[in-house]
Amino acid sequence: MSSGLQQKLAGQLRSAGQKLAGVAQWRLLTVAAAAVLAVSIALLPAPADVPAKAMTALGLTAATVLLWATVAVPQPYTAIAFLIAILVTGAGSPSTIASGFGSSTLLLVFGGLLIGLAAERSGFGRFIAQRFFGRFRSSYGQLALGVIVGTTILSFFVPANMGRLAITVPVIMALATGVGYPRGSPGQIGLVLIGVVGNFTVALAILPANLLNIMVVGTGEALYGVRISYLEYLILCAPVLGLVKAVLVWWTVTRMYPAPAPAIDAGATAALGPDARRVAAILAVTIALWSTDMIHGVRPGLVAMLAGAACLLPGIGVLKLADALDARKVLILVWVGTVLTLSAVLTESGASRLLSGLLTSLAGASDQPPIYGHLAITALTAALTSVATIGGAVPVMVAAAGDIAATTGLPLLPAVLSVTSGMSVLAFPFVAAPLAVGLTMGHVSAAEATRFMVRLAGLTVLIVVPLNALWWRVLGFVP
C-alpha cells in the first residue's frame, strides 16, 4: 500500500473517530441535562393541596420527554428507565405502572404489526399498491395526494387508528418500492410521513376515526354533561382541521421531500397468489369487525390480536411464531405501553391536578373575550402534548377548559372541542402511540419525523389554528 493511500485512510479513520466521539459526547450531555431537569423539578416544593410525589412524577416525565424528543437514548430504553424510576421513587404504584400494558391499545399495536408484516411478506401490499394507486402515478405530488385521499377515506370505515396503520403502511411501503423509491429515499420517507402523520392529524376531524377524539368528547360529557353528534362534529372540524390540514401536510411533504416522477412498471400487474388471498381474507374479516364494533361489541384491540394470531396459524397465515417473538416488536410494545402509562402516573400522583391549575393561571383569561379562551385552550393543549403526550394532555386540558370557559364566557362545548384544535399541533412523534408505531413500521427515524413535524406544527399554528377559529366564529360556535 502506498504511503499516500495510507495517509488518506488514516485521515478518514481519524475523521470517523472524531464524529463518533462528538455523537457520544452529545448523547452524554443530553442524558446529564435530563437528569438535572428531573432532580430540579422533583426538589421543588409541592403546593399545599398536592402530594409531594407529584413533583417527582413531573420531573421524571420532563426528563423522559426530553430524551424521547432528542433520541439521545433509543426510546424503548428510555421508557424502561422511566418505569423503573417511577417504581423506585414511589411516584406511581405498581398497578398504575402496569396500567398501560393492560390496555387494549397494546393489543392493537401487536396485532397491527403482525398484520402489516403478513401483508408485506405475502405480496398483498404490493398488489393493492399497483391496482389502486395506478391512477395517481403521473407525478410524485399526485402520488402523495393519492395516499392522503385513500387513507382519509379509510378513516370513515376503520375507526381504529392502529388498525388503519396495519393496513396502509405495508401498502405504502410496497407502493414506494414499486415506483422506484427505495427505503430511506426522500420519496419513500415522504409517502410514509403523509400516510402516518397526515392520516393521524386529518382523522382528528372525524369523531370515531381517532380514539383521542372520543377521549375529548367523553371527558367533556363526564365532567360537564356536554354532548355532540357525529354530524355536528364533522361540520365543525372537517373543513379546517381536516381538509385544510390535509392540504398543508401534502404541501409540506412535497416541498421537504422532493422526488422524481414515479417509475411506471410496464410489466404485468402483480398477481394475487394463494398467500396474498389468505391475508386478504383475514383483512376483509378484520375490517368488517372493526366497522361494526358498535353492533357486536368486540373491542378493536381484540379483533386485531385475533387477526394477528390468524396470520400465524399454519395453513392459514403466512408468518412463523418467531415473527411474533423478535426483540424489536417487544421493544416497540414496551415503548407504547410506557406512553400509555404516562398519563395514568400523572393522574395518580396528583401532577395532572397541579398542571391543570397551573395552565388555568397561565392562560391569563381574566376579563378576556370568548375567542381568547378558545385560542388559549388551543395553545396550552399544543404545549402540554409535548410534555405529557396527547393521552396525558387530554384529561388535564379538558379539566382546565372548564375554568377558562367560566372566566372568558366561552360556552363549555366549544371550550372542550378547543382541545381538539390544540391536538392538531403535533411537534414530536412520541406524543401519540400510533405515530410512533406507524413510523417504526415505515422505517422512518424519529429524528427525521421530528424535523418534518416541527415544521408542520409551525405552519399549523400560523394557518390552521386561526382559520379554524374564524370558521367557528362564522358558524356562531364561538361567540
C-alpha positions as CSV (number, residue, x, y, z in Angstrom):
1,M,0.0,0.0,0.0
2,S,1.4,3.4,-1.0
3,S,2.2,6.0,1.7
4,G,-0.3,8.4,0.1
5,L,-3.1,5.9,0.3
6,Q,-2.2,5.0,3.9
7,Q,-2.3,8.7,4.9
8,K,-5.7,9.1,3.2
9,L,-7.1,6.0,5.0
10,A,-5.6,7.2,8.3
11,G,-7.3,10.6,7.8
12,Q,-10.6,9.0,7.1
13,L,-10.4,6.9,10.2
14,R,-9.5,9.9,12.4
15,S,-12.4,11.9,10.9
16,A,-14.8,9.0,11.6
17,G,-13.5,8.7,15.2
18,Q,-14.0,12.4,15.8
19,K,-17.6,12.2,14.5
20,L,-18.3,9.2,16.8
21,A,-16.8,10.9,19.8
22,G,-18.9,14.0,19.0
23,V,-22.1,12.0,18.9
24,A,-21.2,10.1,22.1
25,Q,-20.4,13.4,23.9
26,W,-23.7,14.9,22.7
27,R,-25.6,11.9,24.0
28,L,-23.9,12.1,27.4
29,L,-24.6,15.8,27.7
30,T,-28.3,15.3,26.8
31,V,-28.6,12.5,29.4
32,A,-26.9,14.6,32.0
33,A,-29.3,17.5,31.2
34,A,-32.3,15.2,31.5
35,A,-31.1,14.0,34.9
36,V,-30.6,17.6,36.2
37,L,-34.0,18.5,34.9
38,A,-35.6,15.6,36.7
39,V,-33.9,16.3,40.0
40,S,-34.5,20.1,39.8
41,I,-38.3,19.7,39.4
42,A,-38.5,16.9,41.9
43,L,-36.9,19.1,44.6
44,L,-39.3,21.9,44.1
45,P,-41.8,22.2,47.0
46,A,-45.3,21.0,46.1
47,P,-48.3,23.2,46.7
48,A,-50.3,22.6,49.9
49,D,-53.0,20.6,48.3
50,V,-50.8,18.5,46.0
51,P,-48.8,15.3,47.1
52,A,-45.0,15.7,47.1
53,K,-44.7,12.7,44.7
54,A,-46.4,14.9,42.0
55,M,-43.2,16.9,41.7
56,T,-41.2,13.7,41.3
57,A,-43.6,12.4,38.6
58,L,-43.4,15.7,36.8
59,G,-39.6,15.7,36.9
60,L,-39.3,12.2,35.6
61,T,-41.8,12.9,32.9
62,A,-40.0,16.0,31.8
63,A,-36.7,14.1,31.6
64,T,-38.3,11.3,29.7
65,V,-39.9,13.6,27.2
66,L,-36.5,15.4,26.6
67,L,-34.8,12.1,25.9
68,W,-37.6,10.9,23.6
69,A,-37.6,14.2,21.7
70,T,-33.8,14.2,21.2
71,V,-33.4,10.4,20.7
72,A,-30.2,10.7,22.7
73,V,-31.2,7.2,24.0
74,P,-33.4,4.8,22.0
75,Q,-37.0,5.4,23.1
76,P,-37.7,1.9,24.4
77,Y,-34.7,2.1,26.7
78,T,-35.7,5.5,28.0
79,A,-39.2,4.0,28.6
80,I,-37.8,1.2,30.7
81,A,-35.7,3.7,32.7
82,F,-38.8,5.8,33.3
83,L,-40.8,2.8,34.6
84,I,-38.0,1.7,36.9
85,A,-37.5,5.3,38.2
86,I,-41.3,5.7,38.9
87,L,-41.4,2.5,40.8
88,V,-38.2,3.1,42.8
89,T,-39.2,6.7,43.8
90,G,-42.8,5.7,44.7
91,A,-44.2,8.3,42.3
92,G,-46.6,5.6,41.0
93,S,-48.0,2.4,42.3
94,P,-47.1,-0.9,40.5
95,S,-50.7,-1.2,39.3
96,T,-50.6,2.2,37.8
97,I,-47.2,1.5,36.1
98,A,-48.7,-1.7,34.6
99,S,-52.0,0.0,33.5
100,G,-50.7,0.9,30.1
101,F,-49.6,-2.6,29.4
102,G,-53.1,-3.9,30.1
103,S,-54.7,-1.5,27.6
104,S,-56.5,-2.9,24.6
105,T,-54.5,-0.4,22.5
106,L,-51.4,-2.5,23.1
107,L,-53.3,-5.4,21.5
108,L,-54.0,-3.2,18.5
109,V,-50.3,-2.4,18.2
110,F,-49.2,-6.0,18.4
111,G,-51.9,-7.3,16.1
112,G,-51.3,-4.4,13.7
113,L,-47.6,-5.2,13.5
114,L,-48.3,-8.8,12.6
115,I,-51.0,-7.9,10.0
116,G,-48.6,-5.4,8.4
117,L,-45.8,-7.9,8.2
118,A,-48.1,-10.5,6.7
119,A,-49.4,-8.1,4.1
120,E,-45.8,-7.2,3.1
121,R,-44.5,-10.8,3.1
122,S,-47.4,-12.2,1.1
123,G,-47.3,-9.6,-1.6
124,F,-50.8,-8.3,-0.8
125,G,-49.5,-4.8,-0.1
126,R,-47.8,-4.7,-3.5
127,F,-50.9,-5.9,-5.2
128,I,-53.1,-3.2,-3.6
129,A,-50.5,-0.6,-4.4
130,Q,-50.4,-1.5,-8.1
131,R,-54.1,-1.8,-8.5
132,F,-55.4,1.1,-6.6
133,F,-52.7,3.8,-6.9
134,G,-52.0,3.4,-10.6
135,R,-54.2,6.4,-11.5
136,F,-52.0,8.7,-9.2
137,R,-48.6,8.0,-10.8
138,S,-48.2,10.9,-13.2
139,S,-46.1,12.8,-10.6
140,Y,-44.8,12.5,-7.0
141,G,-47.2,15.2,-5.9
142,Q,-50.1,13.3,-7.3
143,L,-48.9,10.1,-5.7
144,A,-48.7,11.8,-2.3
145,L,-52.2,13.2,-2.9
146,G,-53.5,9.7,-3.6
147,V,-52.0,8.4,-0.3
148,I,-53.7,11.1,1.8
149,V,-57.0,10.8,0.0
150,G,-57.0,7.0,0.3
151,T,-56.1,7.0,4.0
152,T,-58.7,9.6,4.7
153,I,-61.5,7.6,3.0
154,L,-60.4,4.6,5.0
155,S,-60.7,6.7,8.2
156,F,-64.5,6.6,7.8
157,F,-64.6,2.8,7.7
158,V,-61.9,1.7,10.1
159,P,-62.3,3.7,13.3
160,A,-59.1,2.3,14.9
161,N,-56.0,4.3,14.1
162,M,-53.7,1.4,14.7
163,G,-55.8,-0.8,12.5
164,R,-55.6,1.6,9.6
165,L,-51.8,1.7,10.0
166,A,-51.7,-2.1,9.9
167,I,-53.5,-1.9,6.5
168,T,-51.9,1.2,5.0
169,V,-48.2,1.2,5.9
170,P,-47.4,-2.1,4.2
171,V,-49.2,-0.8,1.1
172,I,-47.3,2.5,1.2
173,M,-44.0,0.6,1.6
174,A,-44.9,-1.6,-1.4
175,L,-46.0,1.3,-3.4
176,A,-42.8,3.2,-2.8
177,T,-40.7,0.2,-3.8
178,G,-42.8,-0.4,-6.9
179,V,-42.4,3.1,-8.2
180,G,-38.7,3.4,-7.7
181,Y,-38.4,4.9,-4.2
182,P,-36.1,2.6,-2.1
183,R,-36.1,2.6,1.6
184,G,-34.6,5.7,3.1
185,S,-35.1,7.8,-0.1
186,P,-36.9,11.1,0.1
187,G,-39.8,9.7,-1.9
188,Q,-40.3,6.7,0.5
189,I,-39.9,8.9,3.6
190,G,-42.4,11.4,2.3
191,L,-45.1,8.9,1.5
192,V,-44.8,7.2,4.9
193,L,-45.0,10.6,6.7
194,I,-48.1,11.6,4.7
195,G,-49.7,8.2,5.4
196,V,-48.9,8.1,9.1
197,V,-48.6,11.7,10.4
198,G,-51.0,13.0,7.7
199,N,-53.7,10.5,8.4
200,F,-53.4,10.8,12.2
201,T,-53.9,14.6,12.1
202,V,-56.7,14.6,9.5
203,A,-58.5,11.8,11.4
204,L,-58.8,14.3,14.3
205,A,-61.7,15.8,12.2
206,I,-63.7,12.6,12.1
207,L,-65.2,11.7,15.5
208,P,-64.9,7.9,15.6
209,A,-61.7,7.8,13.5
210,N,-59.4,8.5,16.3
211,L,-59.5,7.3,19.9
212,L,-58.3,10.8,21.1
213,N,-61.4,12.4,19.6
214,I,-63.6,10.1,21.7
215,M,-61.5,10.8,24.8
216,V,-62.0,14.5,24.4
217,V,-65.8,14.3,23.9
218,G,-66.2,11.6,26.5
219,T,-64.2,13.5,29.2
220,G,-66.3,16.6,28.4
221,E,-69.5,14.7,28.8
222,A,-68.3,13.2,32.1
223,L,-67.2,16.5,33.6
224,Y,-69.7,18.9,32.2
225,G,-72.5,16.9,30.6
226,V,-71.9,18.4,27.1
227,R,-72.6,16.2,24.1
228,I,-72.0,16.5,20.4
229,S,-73.3,14.4,17.4
230,Y,-71.3,12.8,14.7
231,L,-72.6,15.2,12.0
232,E,-72.1,18.3,14.2
233,Y,-68.5,17.3,15.0
234,L,-67.8,16.7,11.3
235,I,-69.2,20.1,10.2
236,L,-67.2,21.9,12.9
237,C,-63.9,20.1,12.4
238,A,-63.7,18.6,8.8
239,P,-63.4,21.9,6.8
240,V,-60.2,23.2,8.5
241,L,-58.8,20.6,10.9
242,G,-59.4,18.0,8.2
243,L,-59.3,19.5,4.7
244,V,-57.0,22.5,5.2
245,K,-54.7,20.4,7.4
246,A,-54.6,17.7,4.7
247,V,-53.6,20.2,2.0
248,L,-50.9,21.6,4.4
249,V,-49.5,18.1,5.1
250,W,-49.4,17.4,1.3
251,W,-47.7,20.7,0.6
252,T,-45.1,20.3,3.3
253,V,-44.2,16.7,2.3
254,T,-43.8,17.6,-1.4
255,R,-41.5,20.6,-0.5
256,M,-39.4,18.9,2.1
257,Y,-39.0,15.5,0.3
258,P,-39.0,16.2,-3.4
259,A,-38.7,13.1,-5.6
260,P,-38.7,12.3,-9.3
261,A,-41.8,11.2,-11.0
262,P,-42.8,7.6,-10.1
263,A,-41.5,4.9,-12.4
264,I,-44.2,3.2,-14.4
265,D,-44.0,-0.5,-14.2
266,A,-44.5,-1.7,-17.8
267,G,-44.7,-5.3,-16.6
268,A,-47.7,-7.4,-15.6
269,T,-49.6,-6.4,-12.5
270,A,-48.7,-8.4,-9.5
271,A,-50.9,-11.5,-9.2
272,L,-52.8,-12.2,-6.1
273,G,-51.2,-15.5,-5.0
274,P,-52.5,-18.0,-2.5
275,D,-50.7,-16.4,0.4
276,A,-51.9,-13.0,-0.5
277,R,-55.5,-14.3,-0.9
278,R,-55.5,-15.7,2.6
279,V,-54.1,-12.4,4.0
280,A,-56.8,-10.5,2.1
281,A,-59.5,-12.7,3.6
282,I,-58.1,-12.1,7.1
283,L,-58.0,-8.3,6.4
284,A,-61.6,-8.3,5.0
285,V,-62.9,-10.0,8.1
286,T,-60.9,-7.7,10.3
287,I,-62.2,-4.5,8.6
288,A,-65.7,-5.8,8.8
289,L,-65.4,-6.4,12.5
290,W,-63.8,-3.0,13.1
291,S,-66.5,-1.3,11.1
292,T,-69.4,-2.9,13.0
293,D,-68.0,-2.9,16.5
294,M,-71.0,-0.9,17.8
295,I,-73.1,-3.9,16.8
296,H,-71.2,-6.9,18.1
297,G,-69.2,-5.1,20.9
298,V,-65.9,-6.9,20.3
299,R,-63.1,-4.3,21.1
300,P,-60.8,-3.3,18.2
301,G,-57.7,-4.4,20.1
302,L,-59.1,-8.0,20.5
303,V,-60.0,-8.0,16.8
304,A,-56.5,-7.0,15.8
305,M,-55.0,-9.6,18.1
306,L,-57.2,-12.4,16.7
307,A,-56.2,-11.2,13.1
308,G,-52.6,-11.3,14.1
309,A,-53.0,-14.8,15.5
310,A,-54.6,-15.9,12.3
311,C,-51.6,-14.7,10.4
312,L,-49.5,-17.1,12.5
313,L,-51.7,-20.2,12.1
314,P,-50.1,-23.0,9.9
315,G,-52.1,-23.4,6.7
316,I,-53.9,-20.1,7.1
317,G,-51.3,-17.4,7.9
318,V,-48.0,-16.7,6.3
319,L,-45.9,-15.9,9.4
320,K,-43.9,-18.0,11.8
321,L,-44.0,-17.9,15.6
322,A,-40.6,-16.4,15.6
323,D,-42.0,-13.3,13.8
324,A,-44.2,-12.6,16.8
325,L,-41.4,-13.0,19.3
326,D,-38.5,-11.0,17.9
327,A,-36.9,-8.4,20.2
328,R,-37.8,-5.4,18.0
329,K,-41.5,-6.0,18.5
330,V,-41.1,-6.4,22.2
331,L,-39.2,-3.1,22.5
332,I,-41.9,-1.3,20.5
333,L,-44.6,-2.7,22.8
334,V,-42.6,-1.5,25.9
335,W,-42.3,2.0,24.4
336,V,-46.0,2.2,23.5
337,G,-47.1,0.7,26.9
338,T,-45.0,3.4,28.6
339,V,-46.6,6.2,26.6
340,L,-50.0,4.9,27.7
341,T,-48.8,4.6,31.3
342,L,-47.5,8.1,31.5
343,S,-50.9,9.8,31.8
344,A,-52.0,7.3,34.5
345,V,-48.9,8.2,36.5
346,L,-49.5,11.9,36.2
347,T,-53.1,11.4,37.3
348,E,-52.4,9.1,40.3
349,S,-49.5,11.3,41.6
350,G,-51.6,14.5,41.5
351,A,-49.4,16.0,38.8
352,S,-52.4,16.3,36.5
353,R,-54.3,18.4,39.0
354,L,-51.2,20.6,39.5
355,L,-50.8,21.1,35.8
356,S,-54.5,21.9,35.3
357,G,-54.3,24.6,37.9
358,L,-51.1,26.0,36.6
359,L,-52.3,26.1,33.0
360,T,-55.5,27.9,34.0
361,S,-53.4,30.6,35.7
362,L,-51.0,30.7,32.7
363,A,-54.0,31.3,30.4
364,G,-54.4,34.8,31.8
365,A,-58.0,34.7,30.8
366,S,-59.4,37.3,33.3
367,D,-61.6,39.9,31.5
368,Q,-60.8,38.3,28.1
369,P,-63.4,37.6,25.4
370,P,-64.6,34.1,24.4
371,I,-62.3,33.9,21.4
372,Y,-59.3,34.4,23.7
373,G,-60.5,31.4,25.7
374,H,-60.6,29.2,22.6
375,L,-57.2,30.3,21.5
376,A,-55.7,29.9,25.0
377,I,-57.0,26.3,25.4
378,T,-55.7,25.5,21.9
379,A,-52.2,26.9,22.7
380,L,-52.0,25.3,26.1
381,T,-53.1,21.9,24.7
382,A,-50.4,22.2,22.0
383,A,-47.8,22.9,24.5
384,L,-48.8,20.3,27.0
385,T,-48.9,17.5,24.4
386,S,-45.2,17.9,24.0
387,V,-44.7,17.4,27.7
388,A,-47.3,14.8,28.8
389,T,-48.2,13.2,25.4
390,I,-51.7,13.6,23.9
391,G,-53.0,10.9,26.2
392,G,-51.8,12.8,29.3
393,A,-52.8,16.2,27.9
394,V,-56.5,15.4,27.2
395,P,-57.8,14.9,30.7
396,V,-55.7,17.8,32.1
397,M,-56.8,20.2,29.4
398,V,-60.5,19.3,29.4
399,A,-60.5,19.9,33.2
400,A,-58.7,23.2,32.7
401,A,-61.1,24.2,29.8
402,G,-64.0,24.5,32.2
403,D,-62.2,27.1,34.3
404,I,-61.0,29.1,31.3
405,A,-64.6,28.9,29.8
406,A,-66.1,30.3,33.0
407,T,-63.6,33.2,33.1
408,T,-64.0,34.2,29.4
409,G,-67.6,33.4,28.8
410,L,-66.8,30.7,26.2
411,P,-69.5,28.1,26.2
412,L,-68.5,24.7,27.5
413,L,-68.8,22.7,24.3
414,P,-66.5,25.0,22.3
415,A,-64.2,25.0,25.2
416,V,-63.9,21.2,25.2
417,L,-63.5,21.0,21.4
418,S,-60.8,23.6,21.6
419,V,-58.7,20.8,23.0
420,T,-59.1,19.0,19.6
421,S,-57.8,22.1,17.8
422,G,-54.7,22.1,20.0
423,M,-54.1,18.4,19.3
424,S,-53.7,19.3,15.7
425,V,-50.4,21.0,16.5
426,L,-48.1,18.0,16.8
427,A,-44.3,18.6,17.0
428,F,-42.9,15.2,18.1
429,P,-43.6,11.6,17.0
430,F,-43.7,10.2,20.6
431,V,-46.7,12.3,21.6
432,A,-49.1,9.6,20.4
433,A,-48.6,5.8,20.2
434,P,-50.0,5.4,16.6
435,L,-47.4,7.9,15.3
436,A,-44.6,6.0,17.0
437,V,-45.7,2.6,15.7
438,G,-46.6,3.8,12.2
439,L,-43.2,5.5,11.7
440,T,-41.4,2.4,13.0
441,M,-43.3,0.2,10.6
442,G,-42.4,2.6,7.8
443,H,-38.7,2.7,8.8
444,V,-38.7,6.5,9.3
445,S,-36.4,7.6,12.1
446,A,-37.6,9.6,15.0
447,A,-35.1,12.4,14.1
448,E,-36.4,12.6,10.5
449,A,-40.0,12.6,11.7
450,T,-39.3,15.3,14.2
451,R,-37.8,17.5,11.6
452,F,-40.9,17.2,9.5
453,M,-43.4,17.5,12.4
454,V,-41.8,20.6,13.9
455,R,-42.1,22.4,10.6
456,L,-45.7,21.2,10.1
457,A,-46.6,22.3,13.7
458,G,-45.3,25.8,13.0
459,L,-47.4,26.0,9.8
460,T,-50.4,24.7,11.7
461,V,-50.1,27.4,14.3
462,L,-49.8,30.1,11.6
463,I,-52.5,28.8,9.2
464,V,-54.8,26.1,10.6
465,V,-55.4,27.4,14.1
466,P,-56.5,30.9,13.1
467,L,-58.6,29.6,10.2
468,N,-60.3,27.2,12.5
469,A,-61.1,29.9,15.0
470,L,-62.5,32.0,12.1
471,W,-64.7,29.1,10.9
472,W,-66.1,28.5,14.4
473,R,-66.8,32.3,14.6
474,V,-68.6,32.2,11.2
475,L,-70.8,29.3,12.4
476,G,-71.5,31.1,15.7
477,F,-70.0,28.2,17.6
478,V,-67.5,30.6,19.3
479,P,-69.1,34.0,20.3
